[in-house]
């Protein structure tokens, strides 16, 4: 489970992030479009990634790019890299934003196939290429919530663990002394209801402590799109 401290209360409650990048290809009238997608958490990382792809595909006619950085998507950039204005970078960025993906960059490399695609054809090709690249990525949803300490006696811990298993929640850690203590990451929308159910399951023999607010993504619930 990946966890980050909350830095800004104005950040979104949830958004998608890349757990693993990927590469996908799309062909349109003999032109080959290669979409390379990678996690980038800063503009410097995105710039380095773009340069890396440009060097790898140095013989391609175009290496267009788009990226969205920040938990609120506050920094976005895109480039048509010589394609007609608005036919590559902007459509690529709209795919990332439409999929609610943050802290990610994509470069679409085009090898020209000898046939002009026209404005509409280029927009379609670059859009489909990014979608194909994302299909080869592993994504997870970063959620806003809290790190919660749950302390109970040994008679109640088994009931709590059973409840958590049914809820798809894996404890971050556990400690057993004279009491049993579990540390959980719980999304904001589930926190109140989960506490209520734990109280009911243990007959009230439980103590909660909200340690801090955070963002977290459960890798066990990752997905591909």
C-alpha positions as a LaTeX table, in Angstrom:
\begin{tabular}{lrrr}
\hline
Residue & $x$ (\AA) & $y$ (\AA) & $z$ (\AA) \\
\hline
Unk1 & 0.00 & 0.00 & 0.00 \\
Unk2 & 1.38 & 3.35 & $-1.06$ \\
Unk3 & 0.80 & 6.24 & 1.34 \\
Unk4 & 1.52 & 9.96 & 1.20 \\
Unk5 & 0.83 & 12.64 & 3.80 \\
Unk6 & $-1.83$ & 15.18 & 2.95 \\
Unk7 & $-0.13$ & 18.44 & 1.96 \\
Unk8 & $-3.13$ & 20.51 & 0.92 \\
Unk9 & $-6.73$ & 20.21 & 2.08 \\
Unk10 & $-7.79$ & 21.60 & $-1.29$ \\
Unk11 & $-6.61$ & 18.44 & $-3.05$ \\
Unk12 & $-9.10$ & 16.12 & $-4.71$ \\
Unk13 & $-10.71$ & 13.34 & $-2.65$ \\
Unk14 & $-9.59$ & 10.71 & $-5.13$ \\
Unk15 & $-7.77$ & 10.36 & $-8.45$ \\
Unk16 & $-6.02$ & 7.71 & $-10.49$ \\
Unk17 & $-2.27$ & 7.16 & $-10.42$ \\
Unk18 & 0.06 & 4.89 & $-12.34$ \\
Unk19 & 1.40 & 1.92 & $-10.40$ \\
Unk20 & 3.22 & 0.66 & $-13.49$ \\
Unk21 & 3.76 & 2.49 & $-16.78$ \\
Unk22 & 3.33 & 0.86 & $-20.14$ \\
Unk23 & 3.72 & 1.05 & $-23.91$ \\
Unk24 & 1.00 & 0.61 & $-26.52$ \\
Unk25 & 0.83 & 0.98 & $-30.30$ \\
Unk26 & $-1.78$ & 2.16 & $-32.78$ \\
Unk27 & $-1.63$ & 2.18 & $-36.58$ \\
Unk28 & $-3.53$ & 4.50 & $-38.92$ \\
Unk29 & $-3.02$ & 4.35 & $-42.70$ \\
Unk30 & 0.48 & 2.91 & $-42.32$ \\
Unk31 & 1.54 & 5.57 & $-39.80$ \\
Unk32 & 2.77 & 3.94 & $-36.59$ \\
Unk33 & 1.97 & 5.60 & $-33.25$ \\
Unk34 & 3.85 & 4.37 & $-30.15$ \\
Unk35 & 2.51 & 5.61 & $-26.80$ \\
Unk36 & 4.90 & 5.43 & $-23.84$ \\
Unk37 & 3.34 & 6.21 & $-20.45$ \\
Unk38 & 5.23 & 6.75 & $-17.19$ \\
Unk39 & 4.61 & 7.99 & $-13.65$ \\
Unk40 & 6.10 & 11.49 & $-13.18$ \\
Unk41 & 5.63 & 13.42 & $-9.94$ \\
Unk42 & 7.35 & 16.65 & $-10.99$ \\
Unk43 & 7.90 & 18.74 & $-14.10$ \\
Unk44 & 11.60 & 17.84 & $-13.98$ \\
Unk45 & 10.77 & 14.12 & $-14.05$ \\
Unk46 & 8.41 & 14.67 & $-16.96$ \\
Unk47 & 11.02 & 16.63 & $-18.91$ \\
Unk48 & 13.65 & 13.94 & $-18.34$ \\
Unk49 & 11.21 & 11.24 & $-19.45$ \\
Unk50 & 10.29 & 13.13 & $-22.63$ \\
Unk51 & 13.97 & 13.60 & $-23.50$ \\
Unk52 & 14.63 & 9.90 & $-22.87$ \\
Unk53 & 11.89 & 8.88 & $-25.32$ \\
Unk54 & 13.10 & 11.40 & $-27.90$ \\
Unk55 & 16.58 & 9.86 & $-27.79$ \\
Unk56 & 15.19 & 6.34 & $-28.04$ \\
Unk57 & 13.08 & 7.21 & $-31.08$ \\
Unk58 & 15.47 & 9.73 & $-32.57$ \\
Unk59 & 14.57 & 8.73 & $-36.14$ \\
Unk60 & 10.82 & 9.33 & $-35.74$ \\
Unk61 & 9.13 & 12.31 & $-37.37$ \\
Unk62 & 7.26 & 13.39 & $-34.21$ \\
Unk63 & 7.48 & 12.81 & $-30.45$ \\
Unk64 & 4.39 & 14.57 & $-29.09$ \\
Unk65 & 3.76 & 14.68 & $-25.35$ \\
Unk66 & 1.35 & 15.55 & $-22.57$ \\
Unk67 & 1.59 & 15.41 & $-18.80$ \\
Unk68 & $-0.42$ & 16.21 & $-15.70$ \\
Unk69 & 1.43 & 16.76 & $-12.42$ \\
Unk70 & 0.04 & 17.44 & $-8.93$ \\
Unk71 & $-2.72$ & 15.93 & $-6.79$ \\
Unk72 & $-5.12$ & 18.53 & $-8.18$ \\
Unk73 & $-3.67$ & 18.37 & $-11.68$ \\
Unk74 & $-2.42$ & 21.92 & $-11.20$ \\
Unk75 & 0.40 & 21.59 & $-13.75$ \\
Unk76 & $-0.39$ & 20.44 & $-17.29$ \\
Unk77 & 1.68 & 20.73 & $-20.44$ \\
Unk78 & 1.39 & 19.35 & $-23.97$ \\
Unk79 & 3.17 & 19.65 & $-27.31$ \\
Unk80 & 2.26 & 18.88 & $-30.93$ \\
Unk81 & 5.98 & 18.63 & $-31.84$ \\
Unk82 & 5.49 & 19.79 & $-35.40$ \\
Unk83 & 2.05 & 18.32 & $-36.04$ \\
Unk84 & $-0.72$ & 20.82 & $-36.97$ \\
Unk85 & $-1.74$ & 22.85 & $-33.91$ \\
Unk86 & $-4.20$ & 21.12 & $-31.59$ \\
Unk87 & $-4.07$ & 17.74 & $-33.33$ \\
Unk88 & $-1.75$ & 15.85 & $-30.97$ \\
Unk89 & $-0.75$ & 17.28 & $-27.58$ \\
Unk90 & $-4.15$ & 18.64 & $-26.54$ \\
Unk91 & $-6.08$ & 15.46 & $-27.46$ \\
Unk92 & $-3.46$ & 13.42 & $-25.61$ \\
Unk93 & $-3.80$ & 15.59 & $-22.49$ \\
Unk94 & $-7.59$ & 15.32 & $-22.65$ \\
Unk95 & $-7.32$ & 11.52 & $-22.47$ \\
Unk96 & $-5.25$ & 11.76 & $-19.26$ \\
Unk97 & $-7.61$ & 14.29 & $-17.71$ \\
Unk98 & $-10.70$ & 12.40 & $-18.84$ \\
Unk99 & $-9.40$ & 9.24 & $-17.19$ \\
Unk100 & $-8.76$ & 11.25 & $-13.97$ \\
Unk101 & $-5.05$ & 10.35 & $-14.01$ \\
Unk102 & $-2.54$ & 12.55 & $-12.16$ \\
Unk103 & 1.25 & 12.55 & $-11.93$ \\
Unk104 & 1.64 & 10.89 & $-15.32$ \\
Unk105 & 3.25 & 11.72 & $-18.65$ \\
Unk106 & 2.78 & 10.21 & $-22.09$ \\
Unk107 & 4.86 & 10.55 & $-25.26$ \\
Unk108 & 3.39 & 9.42 & $-28.56$ \\
Unk109 & 6.02 & 8.71 & $-31.20$ \\
Unk110 & 4.88 & 8.83 & $-34.82$ \\
Unk111 & 6.58 & 7.09 & $-37.72$ \\
Unk112 & 5.02 & 8.56 & $-40.86$ \\
Unk113 & 3.48 & 6.01 & $-43.20$ \\
Unk114 & 3.36 & 8.16 & $-46.31$ \\
Unk115 & $-0.35$ & 9.03 & $-46.18$ \\
Unk116 & $-1.61$ & 12.36 & $-44.80$ \\
Unk117 & $-4.27$ & 11.81 & $-42.13$ \\
Unk118 & $-5.85$ & 15.24 & $-42.01$ \\
Unk119 & $-6.80$ & 17.13 & $-38.87$ \\
Unk120 & $-9.55$ & 14.75 & $-37.77$ \\
Unk121 & $-7.45$ & 11.70 & $-38.51$ \\
Unk122 & $-4.54$ & 13.01 & $-36.46$ \\
Unk123 & $-6.74$ & 13.82 & $-33.46$ \\
Unk124 & $-8.27$ & 10.34 & $-33.62$ \\
Unk125 & $-4.90$ & 8.61 & $-34.01$ \\
Unk126 & $-3.18$ & 10.41 & $-31.12$ \\
Unk127 & $-6.22$ & 9.91 & $-28.90$ \\
Unk128 & $-6.40$ & 6.19 & $-29.63$ \\
Unk129 & $-2.65$ & 5.79 & $-29.16$ \\
Unk130 & $-2.79$ & 7.19 & $-25.62$ \\
Unk131 & $-5.76$ & 4.97 & $-24.79$ \\
Unk132 & $-3.81$ & 1.98 & $-26.07$ \\
Unk133 & $-0.82$ & 2.98 & $-23.94$ \\
Unk134 & $-3.01$ & 3.22 & $-20.83$ \\
Unk135 & $-4.41$ & $-0.25$ & $-21.51$ \\
Unk136 & $-0.89$ & $-1.57$ & $-20.94$ \\
Unk137 & $-0.49$ & 0.29 & $-17.64$ \\
Unk138 & $-1.45$ & $-0.75$ & $-14.14$ \\
Unk139 & $-3.42$ & 1.94 & $-12.31$ \\
Unk140 & $-4.80$ & 2.47 & $-8.84$ \\
Unk141 & $-7.08$ & 5.06 & $-7.30$ \\
Unk142 & $-5.45$ & 7.33 & $-4.76$ \\
Unk143 & $-7.96$ & 8.10 & $-2.03$ \\
Unk144 & $-8.10$ & 10.76 & 0.65 \\
Unk145 & $-8.63$ & 9.42 & 4.14 \\
Unk146 & $-7.04$ & 8.84 & 7.51 \\
Unk147 & $-4.55$ & 6.61 & 9.24 \\
Unk148 & $-6.47$ & 5.06 & 12.12 \\
Unk149 & $-5.24$ & 3.19 & 15.20 \\
Unk150 & $-7.70$ & 0.58 & 16.48 \\
Unk151 & $-7.05$ & $-0.93$ & 19.91 \\
Unk152 & $-9.06$ & $-3.75$ & 21.48 \\
Unk153 & $-8.68$ & $-6.82$ & 23.67 \\
Unk154 & $-7.79$ & $-10.26$ & 22.35 \\
Unk155 & $-11.43$ & $-11.25$ & 22.31 \\
Unk156 & $-12.26$ & $-8.51$ & 19.83 \\
Unk157 & $-9.30$ & $-8.55$ & 17.45 \\
Unk158 & $-10.47$ & $-11.67$ & 15.60 \\
Unk159 & $-13.86$ & $-10.07$ & 14.96 \\
Unk160 & $-12.21$ & $-6.91$ & 13.68 \\
Unk161 & $-9.89$ & $-8.82$ & 11.36 \\
Unk162 & $-12.83$ & $-10.79$ & 9.99 \\
Unk163 & $-14.74$ & $-7.56$ & 9.37 \\
Unk164 & $-11.76$ & $-5.93$ & 7.69 \\
Unk165 & $-11.25$ & $-8.93$ & 5.40 \\
Unk166 & $-14.85$ & $-8.69$ & 4.24 \\
Unk167 & $-14.37$ & $-4.96$ & 3.64 \\
Unk168 & $-11.21$ & $-5.54$ & 1.58 \\
Unk169 & $-9.03$ & $-3.64$ & 4.06 \\
Unk170 & $-5.57$ & $-4.95$ & 4.93 \\
Unk171 & $-4.01$ & $-3.52$ & 8.14 \\
Unk172 & $-0.85$ & $-1.49$ & 7.64 \\
Unk173 & 0.59 & $-3.07$ & 10.78 \\
Unk174 & $-0.39$ & $-4.85$ & 13.98 \\
Unk175 & 1.00 & $-4.94$ & 17.50 \\
Unk176 & 0.13 & $-7.37$ & 20.29 \\
Unk177 & 1.00 & $-6.56$ & 23.90 \\
Unk178 & $-1.56$ & $-6.62$ & 26.71 \\
Unk179 & $-3.92$ & $-5.30$ & 24.03 \\
Unk180 & $-4.18$ & $-5.80$ & 20.27 \\
Unk181 & $-3.56$ & $-2.70$ & 18.14 \\
Unk182 & $-4.11$ & $-2.39$ & 14.39 \\
Unk183 & $-3.12$ & 0.49 & 12.14 \\
Unk184 & $-5.42$ & 1.09 & 9.16 \\
Unk185 & $-5.70$ & 3.42 & 6.18 \\
Unk186 & $-9.37$ & 4.19 & 5.56 \\
Unk187 & $-10.97$ & 6.45 & 2.94 \\
Unk188 & $-12.88$ & 9.45 & 4.27 \\
Unk189 & $-16.22$ & 8.26 & 2.93 \\
Unk190 & $-15.91$ & 4.89 & 4.72 \\
Unk191 & $-14.39$ & 6.02 & 8.00 \\
Unk192 & $-17.51$ & 6.76 & 10.05 \\
Unk193 & $-19.41$ & 3.66 & 8.94 \\
Unk194 & $-16.40$ & 1.38 & 9.50 \\
Unk195 & $-15.91$ & 2.68 & 13.04 \\
Unk196 & $-19.60$ & 2.07 & 13.75 \\
Unk197 & $-19.39$ & $-1.51$ & 12.51 \\
Unk198 & $-16.23$ & $-2.19$ & 14.54 \\
Unk199 & $-17.95$ & $-0.88$ & 17.68 \\
Unk200 & $-20.90$ & $-3.18$ & 17.01 \\
Unk201 & $-18.65$ & $-6.19$ & 16.31 \\
Unk202 & $-16.67$ & $-5.75$ & 19.55 \\
Unk203 & $-19.55$ & $-4.72$ & 21.78 \\
Unk204 & $-17.92$ & $-1.34$ & 22.29 \\
Unk205 & $-14.64$ & $-2.80$ & 23.57 \\
Unk206 & $-12.49$ & $-0.75$ & 21.23 \\
Unk207 & $-10.56$ & 2.52 & 21.17 \\
Unk208 & $-9.89$ & 4.63 & 18.05 \\
Unk209 & $-7.18$ & 7.21 & 17.45 \\
Unk210 & $-6.96$ & 9.21 & 14.23 \\
Unk211 & $-3.24$ & 9.52 & 13.65 \\
Unk212 & $-3.13$ & 11.71 & 10.54 \\
Unk213 & $-4.81$ & 12.51 & 7.25 \\
Unk214 & $-3.29$ & 10.99 & 4.13 \\
Unk215 & $-3.66$ & 9.77 & 0.57 \\
Unk216 & $-3.34$ & 6.05 & $-0.06$ \\
Unk217 & $-3.80$ & 3.53 & $-2.85$ \\
Unk218 & $-4.29$ & $-0.18$ & $-2.30$ \\
Unk219 & $-2.14$ & $-2.07$ & $-4.81$ \\
Unk220 & $-4.28$ & $-5.16$ & $-4.26$ \\
Unk221 & $-7.15$ & $-3.23$ & $-5.87$ \\
Unk222 & $-5.15$ & $-2.07$ & $-8.90$ \\
Unk223 & $-6.70$ & $-2.19$ & $-12.34$ \\
Unk224 & $-5.95$ & $-1.97$ & $-16.01$ \\
Unk225 & $-7.97$ & 0.12 & $-18.42$ \\
\hline
\end{tabular}
